[in-house]
Amino acid sequence: MQKALVKARDQVVLNPDDLPGSWYNILADLPGDFPRPKDPDEGPSRLEFLSKVLLKHCLQQETSTDKWISIPGDVQDLYRQAGRPRPLYRARRLEKYLKTPARLYYKREDLSPTGSHKVNTALAQAYYAAEEGLVGVSTETGAGQWGTALAYATSLQGLKCVIFWVRSVYDWKPDRRALMRLYGGEVFASPSSETSVGRDLLQKNADQAGSLGIAVSEGLEYAERSPGYAYCLGSVLNHVLIHQSIIGLETMKQFDLIDEKPDIMIGCLGGGSNFGGFILPFAGEVVKGKRECRFLAAQSSSAPNLSKGEYRYDYGDHAEKTPLLKMFTLGHQTEMTPIKADGLRYHAAAPLISYLKHLGHVEAVAYPDDERDVFEAAKTFVQVEGFLPAPESAYAIRAAIDQALECKRRKLEKVIAFNVSGHGFLDLPAYREKLKF
């Protein structure tokens, strides 16, 4: 009986009825004064602009100080249809391979219909867009996971979806582009000729590789000029991290079921949506002194916003259309080397994550932008655990392996939890290139 129990705990599964009924808002539990968005000293009001292009429900959640925000029943049904709750796995084979005394667990956000955690906020935002009677939405995407998730979510609501995709990634992911279009998305390489922002950049450099900040500017401009459209964001802002808290809330329940407590929680980080969704419910208890846990963000040295950025007010996009947000930032017009894990190539970390780092609760590590180490870690994970992670998720796996090896060196029996934020089936060209297959 005991052996069967231990084996069952290798996959910790919640029932559909155990799906959390509310999202968690850490803003209610943060100490001190959380820095609010603000307008620049000169020029038009960006706060007023944002109020015109964002969804009304999301704007309300953005500034809410309520600890719990109810998940609409229809969104809960959409979550269940999309496979929530998602399992937590014990990585016993990886532990054995590394010969570590640490216990490793990973959350399976790759099991969504589009292959990533991004559906958690896409389904909510598309639902709200339909509730508000809109025709469609516009957005940006870096690695393509967010664009795919929003196209999927809007297809379920009968809405149009216009996606501006960072050109350097658009060019090497034709299959993900096809998937977005299969869901009904209209996809443009960014910078594009569809917006004034894009046209200006292309005039200066026809081979402009693009960036997430540029794609954000294009998505905002498109929503502003298109009646019946709103702009949906896949990361960074508070309401996005609130929606993603479903990940951490489930994970907390799952650890409670097996009477474990994570000592270290790890996620990859570009803007911060999957990292925040994974850790924020736990971080809320840490800031109140109810729990001890380290939080480690795995980044690329191409965009080490938490590792090397400055904590200051900056724009969230290239063209300075957003309000000023207090974040760890590299600068909103910084040029960053394209990488295969392009979802991590953003100039700033989410204000909520930045504030937690400012308070000393979040750590960060940045891996070389040749990405050799992270793809080798992904290969190890595939060969011992059997699941193919997205390049972004490979950063979390690399950091988890490094922490497990440190536990081995120091003979520490720590519990390490990491988030597999997406699958890599549409990223195989990157694996072939980096691993020389």
C-alpha positions in Angstrom: 0.0 0.0 0.0 2.8 2.4 0.9 4.6 1.7 -2.3 1.5 2.4 -4.3 0.9 5.7 -2.4 4.5 6.8 -3.2 4.1 5.9 -6.9 0.8 7.8 -7.0 2.5 10.9 -5.6 4.8 11.0 -8.7 1.8 12.6 -10.4 -0.3 14.9 -8.2 -3.7 15.4 -9.8 -6.5 17.6 -8.7 -10.1 16.9 -9.6 -11.9 19.4 -11.9 -14.1 20.4 -8.9 -10.9 21.4 -7.1 -10.3 24.2 -9.6 -9.8 27.5 -7.7 -12.9 29.7 -8.0 -10.9 33.0 -7.6 -7.6 34.4 -8.8 -5.1 35.7 -6.3 -4.0 39.4 -6.2 -0.8 39.8 -4.3 -1.2 43.6 -4.4 -3.5 43.2 -1.3 -0.6 41.6 0.7 2.4 43.6 -0.4 4.1 45.8 2.3 4.8 49.5 1.7 3.6 51.6 -1.2 3.5 49.7 -4.5 4.6 52.2 -7.2 1.7 53.0 -9.5 1.8 53.7 -13.3 2.2 57.4 -14.1 2.2 59.8 -17.0 5.5 61.4 -18.3 6.1 65.1 -17.6 5.4 66.0 -21.2 3.1 64.9 -24.0 -0.4 63.3 -24.0 -1.7 61.3 -21.1 -0.7 57.6 -21.5 -3.0 56.6 -18.7 -5.9 58.1 -20.6 -4.8 56.3 -23.7 -4.6 53.0 -22.0 -8.1 53.4 -20.6 -9.3 53.7 -24.2 -7.6 50.6 -25.6 -7.7 48.1 -22.7 -10.6 46.0 -21.7 -12.8 47.6 -19.0 -12.7 44.4 -16.8 -8.9 44.2 -17.1 -8.5 47.9 -16.2 -10.6 47.3 -13.1 -8.5 44.3 -12.1 -5.3 46.3 -12.9 -5.8 48.7 -10.0 -7.8 46.4 -7.7 -6.6 45.8 -4.1 -9.0 43.0 -3.5 -7.1 39.9 -2.4 -9.4 37.5 -4.3 -11.0 38.2 -7.7 -13.8 35.8 -8.7 -13.3 33.8 -11.8 -16.5 34.0 -13.9 -18.3 30.6 -14.1 -18.0 30.6 -17.9 -14.2 31.1 -17.6 -14.0 28.3 -15.1 -15.7 26.1 -17.7 -13.3 27.2 -20.3 -10.4 26.4 -18.0 -11.7 22.9 -17.5 -12.3 22.4 -21.2 -8.6 23.5 -21.7 -7.5 20.8 -19.3 -7.3 22.5 -15.9 -6.4 21.7 -13.2 -2.9 20.6 -14.5 -0.8 17.9 -12.9 2.3 18.4 -10.8 5.0 15.7 -11.4 7.8 14.4 -9.2 10.9 14.2 -11.3 12.3 11.0 -9.9 14.2 10.0 -13.0 15.9 13.4 -13.2 16.8 13.1 -9.5 18.3 9.7 -10.1 20.2 10.9 -13.2 21.7 13.9 -11.2 22.3 11.8 -8.1 21.0 14.6 -6.0 19.4 14.4 -2.6 17.0 17.2 -3.7 13.4 16.4 -4.5 12.3 17.9 -7.8 8.8 18.7 -9.0 7.5 20.3 -12.2 4.2 21.8 -13.1 2.8 20.8 -16.5 1.6 24.0 -18.1 2.6 22.6 -21.5 -0.6 20.5 -21.5 -2.9 23.3 -22.7 -4.5 23.1 -26.2 -2.0 25.6 -27.6 0.9 24.2 -25.6 1.6 26.9 -23.0 0.4 28.7 -19.8 -0.7 31.7 -21.9 -4.2 30.4 -22.3 -4.9 31.2 -18.6 -5.2 34.9 -19.3 -6.1 34.6 -23.0 -9.4 32.8 -22.1 -10.2 35.4 -19.5 -9.5 38.4 -21.8 -11.3 36.9 -24.7 -14.3 36.2 -22.5 -14.3 39.8 -21.2 -13.9 41.2 -24.8 -17.1 39.2 -25.8 -18.9 40.5 -22.7 -18.1 44.0 -23.7 -19.5 43.5 -27.2 -16.3 44.0 -29.1 -15.5 42.9 -32.7 -12.0 41.8 -32.0 -8.7 42.3 -30.3 -5.1 43.1 -31.3 -1.9 42.0 -29.6 1.8 41.3 -29.8 3.7 38.0 -29.5 7.4 37.1 -29.1 7.9 33.3 -29.1 4.4 32.9 -30.6 2.8 31.2 -27.6 0.8 34.2 -26.6 -0.4 35.0 -30.1 -1.5 31.3 -30.5 -3.3 31.3 -27.1 -5.2 34.5 -27.9 -6.2 33.3 -31.4 -7.5 30.1 -29.8 -9.4 32.0 -27.1 -11.0 34.5 -29.5 -12.0 31.7 -31.8 -14.1 30.2 -29.0 -15.8 33.6 -28.5 -16.3 34.3 -32.2 -14.0 37.3 -32.2 -11.3 38.5 -34.6 -7.7 38.5 -33.5 -4.8 40.6 -35.1 -1.3 39.6 -34.0 2.0 41.4 -34.5 4.7 38.9 -34.2 8.4 39.7 -33.7 9.9 39.4 -37.2 13.0 37.4 -36.2 10.7 34.6 -34.8 8.0 34.9 -37.4 10.6 34.0 -40.0 11.6 30.7 -38.5 8.4 29.4 -37.1 6.1 28.8 -40.1 4.2 26.0 -38.3 3.3 28.1 -35.3 2.2 30.8 -37.8 0.0 28.2 -39.4 -1.5 27.3 -36.1 -2.4 30.9 -35.3 -4.1 31.2 -38.7 -5.9 27.9 -38.2 -7.4 29.4 -35.1 -8.5 32.4 -37.2 -5.7 34.8 -36.3 -4.4 37.4 -38.7 -0.7 37.5 -38.3 1.8 40.2 -39.3 5.6 40.2 -39.0 6.6 43.1 -36.7 7.7 45.7 -37.6 5.0 45.7 -40.2 3.6 48.1 -42.8 0.3 48.0 -41.1 1.1 50.7 -38.5 2.9 54.0 -38.6 5.3 52.7 -35.9 6.2 49.8 -38.1 6.5 51.8 -41.3 8.9 54.3 -39.6 11.2 51.5 -38.4 11.2 49.7 -41.7 12.1 52.9 -43.5 15.1 53.2 -41.3 16.1 49.5 -41.5 14.3 47.2 -43.9 15.9 44.2 -42.1 14.8 45.2 -38.6 14.6 42.0 -36.5 11.9 43.5 -34.3 11.3 43.2 -30.6 8.5 42.6 -28.2 8.5 46.3 -27.3 8.0 47.2 -31.0 5.2 44.6 -31.4 3.4 46.0 -28.3 3.5 49.5 -29.9 2.0 48.1 -33.1 -0.7 46.2 -31.3 -1.6 49.4 -29.3 -1.8 51.5 -32.4 -4.0 49.0 -34.2 -6.5 48.9 -31.3 -6.6 52.7 -31.1 -7.5 53.2 -34.7 -9.8 50.2 -35.2 -13.4 50.7 -33.9 -14.7 47.7 -31.9 -11.2 46.5 -31.1 -9.3 46.4 -27.8 -5.7 45.6 -27.0 -4.8 42.5 -25.1 -1.5 42.0 -23.4 0.1 38.6 -22.6 2.5 39.6 -19.8 3.8 42.4 -17.5 0.6 44.1 -16.3 -1.0 43.2 -13.0 -4.2 41.8 -14.4 -2.3 39.3 -16.5 -0.4 38.0 -13.5 -3.6 37.9 -11.5 -5.1 35.5 -14.1 -1.9 33.4 -14.2 -2.1 32.9 -10.4 -4.3 29.9 -11.2 -1.0 28.1 -11.7 0.4 28.8 -8.2 -3.0 28.3 -6.5 -3.2 24.8 -8.0 0.4 24.0 -7.2 -0.1 25.1 -3.5 -3.1 22.7 -3.2 -1.0 19.9 -4.8 1.9 20.3 -2.4 -0.5 20.3 0.5 -1.9 17.0 -0.7 1.5 15.3 -0.4 2.5 17.2 2.7 5.5 18.9 1.0 6.7 22.5 0.9 8.9 23.9 -1.8 12.2 25.4 -0.7 13.0 26.9 -4.1 10.5 27.8 -6.9 11.9 28.4 -10.4 10.5 29.8 -13.6 11.8 31.4 -16.8 11.2 35.1 -17.0 10.9 37.6 -19.9 8.0 39.9 -18.9 7.0 37.7 -16.0 3.6 36.0 -16.6 4.5 32.4 -16.1 7.0 33.1 -13.3 4.5 35.3 -11.5 1.6 33.0 -12.0 3.7 30.1 -10.5 5.2 31.9 -7.5 2.9 34.8 -6.5 0.5 32.8 -4.2 3.5 31.4 -2.4 5.3 34.8 -2.3 2.2 36.3 -0.7 2.7 34.0 2.3 6.5 34.7 2.3 6.0 38.5 2.5 3.7 38.0 5.5 6.1 35.7 7.3 3.9 32.6 6.9 6.3 30.6 4.7 10.0 30.3 3.8 10.8 29.9 0.1 13.3 31.2 -2.4 12.1 32.4 -5.8 14.5 32.2 -8.8 13.9 33.7 -12.2 15.9 32.1 -15.1 16.7 34.6 -17.9 18.8 35.0 -21.0 21.8 37.3 -21.0 20.2 38.8 -24.2 17.6 40.4 -21.9 18.7 40.2 -18.3 16.2 42.8 -17.0 16.1 41.5 -13.4 19.8 40.5 -13.4 21.2 43.8 -14.8 18.4 46.2 -15.2 17.8 49.4 -13.2 14.7 49.7 -11.0 13.1 52.9 -12.3 10.1 54.2 -14.3 10.1 53.2 -18.0 7.8 52.7 -20.9 6.4 49.2 -21.6 6.8 49.6 -25.4 9.2 51.0 -28.0 7.1 53.9 -29.2 6.3 55.2 -25.7 2.5 54.7 -25.9 2.2 53.1 -22.5 2.2 54.8 -19.1 5.5 54.8 -17.2 5.8 51.7 -15.1 8.3 51.2 -12.3 10.2 48.1 -13.3 13.7 46.6 -13.5 14.4 47.7 -17.0 17.2 47.7 -19.6 15.6 50.6 -21.4 12.5 50.5 -23.7 14.5 51.0 -26.9 17.4 48.7 -26.1 18.4 46.4 -28.9 18.6 42.8 -27.8 20.2 39.9 -29.6 17.6 37.5 -31.1 17.5 34.1 -29.4 15.5 30.9 -29.9 13.7 31.5 -26.5 12.4 34.8 -27.8 9.6 34.9 -25.2 12.4 35.9 -22.8 13.6 38.8 -24.9 11.8 41.8 -23.3 13.4 44.9 -21.9 11.6 44.9 -18.5 10.2 42.7 -15.8 6.6 43.0 -14.6 6.1 45.7 -11.9 4.8 43.2 -9.4 7.9 40.9 -9.9 10.2 44.0 -9.9 8.8 45.2 -6.6 9.3 41.7 -5.0 12.9 41.7 -6.2 13.3 45.3 -4.9 12.1 43.9 -1.5 14.6 41.1 -1.7 12.2 38.2 -2.3 13.2 37.4 -5.9 16.6 36.2 -7.3 17.6 36.0 -10.9 20.2 34.1 -13.0 21.0 34.8 -16.7 22.4 32.2 -19.1 24.6 32.9 -22.1 22.7 33.9 -25.2 24.3 31.2 -27.3 21.8 29.0 -25.4 23.9 25.9 -25.5 23.6 25.2 -21.8 19.8 25.5 -21.7 19.3 23.3 -24.8 21.6 20.7 -23.3 19.4 20.8 -20.1 16.3 20.4 -22.2 17.9 17.3 -24.0 18.6 15.8 -20.6 15.0 16.5 -19.5 13.6 14.9 -22.6 15.7 11.8 -22.3 15.0 11.1 -18.6 11.5 12.6 -18.1 10.2 12.2 -21.6 8.6 15.6 -22.2 9.7 18.1 -24.8 9.8 21.7 -23.3 9.7 25.0 -25.1 13.0 26.8 -25.3 11.8 29.3 -22.7 10.9 26.5 -20.3 14.4 25.0 -20.9 15.8 28.0 -18.9 13.8 26.9 -15.9 15.0 23.4 -16.3 18.6 24.5 -16.6 18.2 26.5 -13.3 16.5 23.6 -11.6 19.3 21.2 -12.6 21.9 23.7 -11.4 20.1 24.1 -8.0 19.8 20.3 -7.7 23.6 19.9 -8.4 24.3 22.5 -5.7 22.2 20.4 -3.3 24.3 17.4 -4.3 27.5 19.3 -3.6 26.3 20.5 -0.2 24.3 17.4 0.7 21.0 19.3 1.1 17.6 17.7 0.8 15.8 20.7 -0.6 12.4 20.6 -2.4 12.8 22.3 -5.8 9.7 23.1 -7.9 9.9 24.5 -11.5 7.3 25.4 -14.1 7.3 23.8 -17.5 5.5 26.7 -19.1 5.2 25.3 -22.7 5.9 22.4 -25.0 8.5 22.5 -27.8 6.9 20.6 -30.6 6.8 23.7 -32.8 10.3 24.6 -31.8 12.1 21.6 -33.3 14.1 23.7 -35.8 15.7 25.4 -32.8 16.6 22.1 -31.3 18.1 20.9 -34.5 20.2 24.1 -34.8 21.4 24.2 -31.2 22.0 20.5 -30.7 23.4 19.9 -34.2 20.9 17.2 -35.1 
